[in-house]
Amino acid sequence: RILIVKLAAVGDVLRTTSILPALKKKYAGSEITWITKSSAAPVLKDNPYIDRVFVTESSYLDYLHHEDFDLGICLDADVQSATIHSVARCKERVGFVSDSAGRVKPVDSRAHEWWLMGLNDEKKKANRRTYQEIMYEICGLELPTAPPQLVLNGSQEFTQRFRETPLGGFKKILGVNTGGGGRWQYKKWTFEGYVRFMEIMKERYPDVGIVMVGGPEEVELNSRIKQVLGEKIIDGGCGNSLGDFGAIISTFDVMLTSDSLGMHMGVALGKPTIVLVGPTSPWELDVFGNGDILHSDIDCLVCYKSRCDKVVTCMNTLSPEYVVSKVERYL
């Protein structure tokens, strides 16, 4: 019986599902329980590798106080996750726990390096292993790593309706996901970059439909882009549920995206995914041979700063022409 504690963010929860195939291979016949936040639960729904999903907003502690687990896995060095892991009755643990003073500690040396990277951005910048490779090492799993696991049960009707209505006349669909949240200013590309990129693509490939999507933080940005490009693009919205967001991505033939939930969904759904990366580590990301990870060669790359006042940045040095050359290889 295996317990996984991975609470947030939604994209991190989804990319952590990469460990599931290897876990089931190592522990044949195992039963997996996953504890997360309610916001992330939809990306775990109907996953064939997971037997139960508990959310922290419900009475999950009643189960933890009563049940025994053979293996506990906590891959986040935050207090809530580590405390839940410590409260659970597990014979063996990997990842992180908390002590009686509420301090988070790595269980063993395998988690120690990831713990240090969480404290020191320079260590994160120096790292050249993917997130999945690090998680596999912490869990003692055999390489190679698997892509994230996502099931879209119940979204078929939405997908069919979306395809038939705005997309029916196009040979292929290019998705542009501007979503990057609000934590890092330059997780997203520039307004000018998005506009010029889509203008070039439409000029070169008039029979390719361009669908733009985002999250709640991208409403203003996407509205400005739509005002400039008008009927050249289809606005897929910024208020979709996780299920509908995944269903829209499932219609794409190729996707351009930031380092975000949309990226992990595209990879999980087997879509050629081209990722624009700025303040976060491009080397931690993996598209599993189906796409490209693009980043500037600017010296301050991987700064992990939420805001930037520089004139020359990691995003405005990514030219639309360069991004077009990468995207059209998969189109």
C-alpha positions in Angstrom: 0.0 0.0 0.0 1.6 3.2 -1.2 0.7 6.8 -0.1 1.7 9.8 -2.3 1.5 13.3 -0.8 1.6 15.9 -3.6 -0.6 18.9 -3.0 0.1 21.7 -5.5 0.5 23.4 -7.8 -1.7 21.7 -10.4 1.0 21.5 -13.0 3.5 20.1 -10.5 0.9 17.5 -9.5 0.4 16.5 -13.1 4.1 16.2 -13.9 4.7 14.1 -10.8 2.3 11.5 -12.2 5.4 10.5 -14.3 6.5 8.3 -11.3 3.3 6.1 -11.5 4.2 3.6 -14.2 7.6 2.9 -12.6 6.0 2.6 -9.2 3.5 0.0 -10.5 6.3 -1.8 -12.2 8.5 -1.9 -9.1 5.6 -2.8 -6.8 3.4 -5.0 -8.8 -0.1 -5.3 -7.4 0.3 -2.3 -5.2 -2.5 0.0 -4.2 -1.9 3.7 -4.5 -3.6 6.5 -2.5 -2.8 10.1 -3.5 -3.4 13.1 -1.3 -3.7 16.5 -3.0 -5.6 19.8 -2.9 -9.1 19.9 -4.4 -7.8 22.3 -7.2 -5.5 19.6 -8.5 -7.8 16.6 -8.0 -9.3 16.8 -11.6 -5.9 16.0 -13.2 -5.7 12.7 -11.2 -9.3 11.7 -11.9 -9.7 8.3 -13.6 -6.0 7.7 -13.6 -5.7 3.9 -13.9 -2.5 3.9 -11.7 -4.3 5.5 -8.8 -6.8 3.7 -6.6 -7.9 6.6 -4.4 -7.6 10.4 -4.3 -8.1 12.3 -1.1 -8.2 16.1 -0.9 -7.0 18.1 2.0 -10.3 20.0 2.2 -12.1 16.8 3.2 -11.8 14.4 6.1 -8.7 12.6 4.8 -7.1 12.5 8.3 -9.7 10.0 9.4 -8.2 7.5 7.0 -4.6 8.4 7.8 -5.1 7.8 11.5 -6.7 4.4 10.9 -4.8 2.9 8.0 -1.3 1.5 7.5 0.9 2.0 4.4 4.0 0.1 3.3 5.5 3.2 1.6 5.0 6.9 2.0 6.2 9.3 -0.7 6.4 13.1 -0.2 8.3 15.0 -2.9 7.7 18.5 -1.7 9.7 20.2 1.0 6.9 22.3 2.3 5.5 22.1 5.9 2.0 21.0 5.1 3.0 18.1 2.7 5.8 16.9 5.0 3.5 17.0 8.1 0.8 15.0 6.3 3.5 12.5 5.4 4.8 12.3 8.9 1.3 11.9 10.4 0.6 8.9 8.1 1.5 5.4 9.4 4.1 4.3 6.9 6.6 1.5 7.3 9.0 3.1 4.9 9.3 6.7 3.7 11.0 8.6 0.9 11.2 12.3 0.2 10.5 14.7 3.1 9.1 14.6 6.6 8.6 17.2 9.4 9.8 16.9 12.9 8.0 17.8 16.2 9.1 21.4 15.8 7.6 21.7 12.3 10.9 21.7 10.5 11.0 20.0 7.1 13.8 17.4 6.6 14.8 15.1 3.8 14.3 11.4 4.7 17.7 10.4 3.3 20.5 11.5 1.1 18.5 10.9 -2.1 16.2 13.8 -1.2 18.9 16.0 0.2 20.1 17.6 -3.1 16.5 18.5 -4.1 16.0 20.0 -0.6 19.1 22.1 -1.1 17.9 23.3 -4.5 14.8 24.5 -2.9 16.9 26.7 -0.6 19.5 27.9 -3.1 18.6 29.2 -6.6 22.2 28.9 -7.7 22.0 25.2 -7.2 18.8 25.1 -9.2 20.6 27.0 -12.0 23.5 24.6 -12.0 21.3 21.5 -12.1 21.1 19.7 -15.5 18.8 16.8 -14.5 15.1 16.9 -15.3 12.4 17.0 -12.6 11.4 13.5 -13.4 14.9 12.2 -13.2 15.3 13.7 -9.7 12.0 12.3 -8.5 12.8 8.9 -9.9 16.1 9.0 -7.9 14.4 10.1 -4.7 11.8 7.2 -5.1 14.5 4.6 -6.0 12.9 4.0 -9.4 14.6 2.7 -12.6 15.1 5.0 -15.6 14.0 5.9 -18.2 11.4 8.3 -17.0 7.8 8.2 -18.3 5.8 11.2 -19.3 2.9 12.6 -17.1 -0.3 10.5 -17.0 -3.6 12.3 -17.8 -7.0 10.8 -18.6 -9.7 13.0 -20.2 -12.7 10.8 -19.6 -16.0 12.7 -20.0 -14.5 15.4 -22.2 -15.2 13.7 -25.6 -18.4 15.6 -26.2 -16.8 19.0 -25.5 -13.8 18.1 -27.7 -16.1 17.1 -30.6 -18.2 20.2 -30.3 -15.1 22.5 -30.1 -13.6 20.9 -33.1 -16.7 21.1 -35.3 -17.7 24.7 -34.5 -14.6 27.0 -34.9 -12.0 24.5 -36.2 -13.8 22.5 -38.9 -12.3 24.2 -41.9 -8.6 23.9 -41.0 -6.2 21.1 -41.9 -4.2 21.5 -38.7 -4.5 23.3 -35.4 -1.8 25.3 -33.7 -2.4 26.0 -30.0 -0.9 29.0 -28.3 -1.1 28.8 -24.5 -0.2 32.2 -23.0 -0.9 30.9 -19.5 1.9 31.3 -17.0 0.2 32.4 -13.8 1.0 35.5 -11.8 4.1 34.5 -9.8 6.7 35.1 -12.4 6.4 38.2 -14.7 8.4 36.6 -17.6 7.0 33.1 -17.5 5.0 34.4 -20.4 6.3 35.8 -23.7 5.9 39.4 -24.5 2.7 40.8 -26.1 4.7 41.8 -29.2 6.2 38.3 -29.4 2.9 36.5 -29.3 1.3 38.9 -31.9 4.2 38.8 -34.4 4.6 35.0 -34.0 0.9 34.4 -34.9 1.0 36.9 -37.7 3.9 35.1 -39.3 2.3 31.7 -38.8 -0.9 32.9 -40.4 0.9 34.4 -43.4 2.9 31.2 -44.0 0.1 28.7 -43.1 -3.3 30.1 -43.9 -4.9 26.7 -43.7 -3.7 26.2 -40.1 -6.1 27.3 -37.4 -4.6 29.1 -34.4 -6.3 28.7 -31.1 -5.2 30.9 -28.2 -5.9 29.9 -24.6 -4.8 31.0 -21.2 -5.7 31.1 -17.5 -7.5 33.7 -15.3 -4.3 35.8 -15.1 -4.1 36.1 -18.9 -7.6 37.6 -19.6 -6.2 41.1 -20.3 -3.2 39.9 -22.3 -5.3 37.6 -24.5 -7.9 40.3 -25.0 -5.2 42.7 -26.3 -3.8 40.0 -28.6 -7.3 39.3 -30.0 -8.0 43.0 -30.6 -4.9 43.1 -32.8 -5.3 39.8 -34.7 -9.1 39.6 -34.9 -10.4 36.8 -37.0 -6.9 35.5 -37.7 -7.1 33.5 -34.4 -9.7 31.7 -32.4 -10.0 32.7 -28.7 -10.3 29.4 -26.7 -10.9 31.4 -23.5 -9.2 31.9 -20.1 -11.9 30.5 -17.8 -12.0 26.9 -18.8 -12.3 24.1 -16.3 -9.3 21.8 -16.0 -11.2 19.1 -18.0 -12.2 21.5 -20.8 -8.7 23.0 -20.9 -7.3 19.6 -21.4 -10.0 18.8 -24.0 -9.1 21.9 -26.0 -5.4 21.0 -25.9 -6.3 17.5 -27.1 -7.5 19.2 -30.4 -4.1 20.7 -31.1 -1.7 19.3 -33.6 1.2 21.4 -32.2 1.3 23.6 -29.1 3.4 26.7 -28.2 3.3 27.3 -24.4 5.1 28.7 -21.4 6.4 26.5 -18.6 3.0 25.9 -17.1 0.1 23.5 -16.6 -0.6 23.7 -20.3 2.8 22.4 -21.1 2.4 19.3 -18.8 -1.0 18.6 -20.3 0.3 18.8 -23.8 3.2 16.4 -23.0 0.8 14.0 -21.2 -1.5 14.0 -24.2 1.3 13.3 -26.6 1.2 16.7 -28.4 4.4 18.1 -30.0 5.0 20.8 -27.4 7.3 23.8 -27.8 8.0 25.5 -24.5 9.2 29.1 -23.9 11.3 29.3 -20.6 12.6 32.3 -18.8 13.1 32.7 -15.0 12.7 29.0 -14.3 15.0 26.2 -15.2 14.7 24.9 -18.7 16.9 21.9 -17.8 14.3 20.6 -15.3 11.7 20.3 -18.1 11.2 17.4 -20.4 9.0 17.0 -23.5 10.1 13.4 -23.9 11.4 13.8 -27.5 8.2 15.4 -28.8 8.9 19.1 -29.0 11.5 21.7 -28.0 12.4 23.7 -25.0 13.4 27.2 -26.0 15.3 29.7 -23.9 17.5 32.8 -24.3 21.2 32.7 -23.8 21.0 35.8 -21.6 23.4 35.6 -18.6 20.7 36.1 -15.9 18.6 33.1 -17.2 17.1 31.0 -14.4 17.0 33.9 -12.0 13.8 32.8 -10.3 12.9 36.5 -9.8 9.2 37.2 -9.8 9.7 40.7 -11.3 12.3 42.1 -13.6 13.2 45.7 -14.4 15.8 45.0 -17.1 15.5 46.4 -20.6 17.0 43.2 -22.2 15.1 40.2 -20.8 14.9 36.4 -21.2 11.7 36.8 -23.1 12.2 39.8 -25.4 15.4 38.2 -26.7 13.4 35.2 -28.0 12.5 36.4 -31.5 9.2 35.5 -33.2 11.2 34.3 -36.2 13.3 31.9 -34.1 10.2 30.5 -32.4 8.4 30.1 -35.8 11.4 28.1 -37.1 11.0 25.7 -34.2 7.2 25.4 -34.3 6.9 24.8 -38.0 9.2 21.7 -37.8 6.4 19.9 -36.1 3.6 21.4 -38.2 
